[in-house]
């Protein structure tokens, strides 16, 4: 159990420290690149939970594709020019108040909720189990999600063609 706790603490640090850099960095490229260790730390946490399929998806989709997509968007827009852009937000006090209330509520729940220890073997979430669940119990949800993605893709193409005219 000590090894798992040490791995959890290390992966939590690898996840949280770059996430703080993402939020606090004034350089948008540095913030986007700091997402990579954050995503990899989360995938390491999935390994600790014995969810190998979700780990692979996290690395492939988020640490790979989404980070590259964000960097392409930054480079293709004014964010990649390196020119300083002053960002002003008048809602900082409200944001701090809401964040404090959320942190207090989460702390209240964490301290008051019973956290029973599960005995026995953890369920295995491998590709076969997920595929079987998607094509049996969750087939309708899976198909509706694919239709929503298809409609959003068609909408994006229509919007892009209108702007190009």
C-alpha positions in Angstrom: 0.0 0.0 0.0 2.9 2.4 0.6 4.0 2.1 -3.0 0.5 3.0 -4.3 0.3 6.0 -2.0 3.8 7.2 -3.1 2.8 6.8 -6.7 -0.5 8.6 -6.1 1.3 11.5 -4.4 3.8 11.8 -7.2 1.1 11.6 -9.9 -1.0 14.1 -8.0 1.9 16.5 -8.0 2.6 15.9 -11.7 -1.0 16.7 -12.3 -1.6 19.7 -10.1 1.7 21.7 -10.5 1.4 22.0 -14.3 -2.3 22.7 -13.9 -1.4 25.7 -11.7 1.0 26.8 -14.4 -1.8 26.5 -17.0 -4.0 28.8 -15.0 -1.4 31.4 -13.9 0.8 31.6 -17.0 0.7 34.8 -19.0 2.2 33.1 -22.0 -0.5 31.1 -23.8 1.9 28.7 -25.5 3.5 27.9 -22.2 0.1 27.3 -20.7 -0.9 25.0 -23.6 2.4 23.0 -23.3 1.8 22.7 -19.5 -1.4 20.8 -20.3 0.7 17.8 -21.5 2.1 16.8 -18.0 -1.3 17.5 -16.5 -2.9 15.1 -19.0 -0.2 12.5 -18.5 -0.5 12.7 -14.7 -4.2 12.1 -15.0 -3.5 9.1 -17.2 -1.1 7.8 -14.5 -3.9 8.1 -12.0 -6.1 5.9 -14.3 -3.3 3.3 -14.3 -3.5 3.3 -10.5 -7.2 2.6 -10.8 -6.5 -0.3 -13.2 -8.4 1.4 -16.1 -6.0 0.6 -18.9 -8.4 1.5 -21.7 -9.2 4.9 -20.2 -5.4 5.5 -19.8 -4.8 4.8 -23.4 -7.6 7.1 -24.5 -6.4 9.8 -22.2 -2.8 9.7 -23.6 -3.9 9.4 -27.3 -6.8 11.9 -27.3 -6.0 14.5 -24.7 -2.2 14.4 -24.3 -1.7 14.0 -28.0 -4.6 15.2 -30.2 -6.2 17.9 -28.1 -2.8 19.5 -27.1 -1.8 19.6 -30.8 -5.2 21.1 -31.7 -4.9 23.8 -29.0 -1.4 24.7 -30.2 -2.5 24.9 -33.9 -5.4 27.2 -32.8 -3.0 29.4 -30.9 -0.5 29.5 -33.8 -3.3 30.3 -36.4 -4.8 33.1 -34.4 -3.5 36.2 -32.8 -2.4 34.3 -29.7 0.7 32.9 -31.4 2.1 36.3 -32.4 3.8 36.8 -29.0 2.4 40.3 -28.7 1.2 41.1 -25.2 -2.6 41.3 -25.0 -4.0 43.0 -21.9 -6.9 41.0 -20.5 -9.2 42.7 -18.1 -11.9 41.1 -16.2 -14.1 43.0 -13.8 -15.6 39.8 -12.3 -12.5 38.8 -10.3 -14.0 39.4 -6.9 -17.1 37.5 -7.8 -14.9 34.6 -9.2 -12.9 34.5 -6.0 -16.1 34.5 -3.9 -17.6 31.6 -6.0 -14.3 29.7 -5.9 -14.1 30.0 -2.1 -17.8 28.9 -1.7 -17.1 25.9 -4.0 -13.9 25.0 -2.1 -15.8 25.3 1.2 -18.6 23.1 0.0 -16.2 20.5 -1.3 -14.2 20.5 2.0 -17.5 20.1 3.9 -18.5 17.1 1.8 -15.0 15.6 2.0 -14.9 15.8 5.8 -18.6 14.8 6.5 -19.1 12.0 4.0 -18.6 8.4 5.0 -15.9 6.8 2.8 -16.3 3.0 3.1 -13.4 0.8 2.0 -14.4 -1.6 -0.7 -13.1 -5.1 -0.1 -12.5 -7.7 -2.8 -11.3 -7.3 -6.3 -11.8 -4.1 -8.2 -13.8 -4.4 -11.4 -11.7 -4.6 -14.6 -12.4 -1.9 -17.2 -10.7 -3.2 -20.3 -11.6 -2.6 -24.0 -13.7 -5.8 -24.2 -15.9 -4.8 -21.2 -16.3 -1.2 -22.4 -17.1 -2.4 -26.0 -19.7 -4.9 -24.7 -21.3 -2.2 -22.5 -21.4 0.3 -25.3 -23.1 -2.1 -27.7 -25.6 -3.6 -25.3 -26.6 -1.6 -22.2 -25.6 1.8 -23.6 -26.3 1.3 -27.3 -28.9 4.1 -27.5 -26.7 6.6 -25.6 -23.8 5.7 -27.9 -25.8 6.2 -31.0 -27.3 9.5 -29.8 -23.8 10.8 -29.0 -22.6 9.9 -32.4 -25.5 11.7 -34.0 -24.8 14.8 -31.9 -21.2 14.7 -33.0 -22.2 14.3 -36.6 -24.6 17.3 -36.5 -21.9 19.4 -34.9 -19.4 18.4 -37.6 -21.9 19.3 -40.3 -22.7 22.6 -38.6 -19.0 23.5 -38.4 -18.6 22.7 -42.1 -21.6 24.9 -43.0 -20.3 27.8 -40.8 -16.8 27.5 -42.3 -18.1 27.5 -45.9 -20.2 30.7 -45.2 -17.2 32.5 -43.8 -15.0 31.4 -46.7 -17.5 32.9 -49.3 
